[in-house]
Each structure stands twice: as structure tokens, then as C-alpha cells.
Amino acid sequence: MSHLRRLPGWVTSNAESVWRETEQARRQTPEQRWAELVAACDMLRLYWSIPGYAERVRQAVDPLPESSRRALARLRDEYRRSRGGR
């Protein structure tokens, strides 16, 4: 049984979405891209210099919401059934 539904008109493909999201970067000169990379690295260096920050990042947990857990379980079950119960 298919759970596919017709998508709303405002929904775009992954390719179109990526193309839109990268438009600004594609228009940048190499010098502008380099400046952004340097700025990002400088920001990262500042964060990593905060005492205890690296350890907090390593210990961070971002649990999935229960709705996502249920959806994943449903998808696993559907996949297993489609494979003949393997």
C-alpha cells in the first residue's frame, strides 16, 4: 500500500532546493568565499577557546522527538514487510 500523496505546489525537489540555497555562494568571487571561510574558522577558534566548550560539545545529546521515533519505527516495519519479513 502506497502512502504517497500529491505534494503541494510550493514543495520543490531536493535539487531545486539546493540550487536556491547555494545561489549566493555561486555568485561569490573566490576572494569572497575565502573571506567567509576565514571568518568561520576564526569564530570556531573563539568557541573552542572557551573553557569547557569542547567537552560540552562532545557530551551533547540531541534526542529525537517521540514523533520521529514512531515514524522511524513505522518505516522500519514497512521496509521489513516489503522485504518479506527479513
Beta strands, then each sheet from edge to edge (+ up, - down):
end
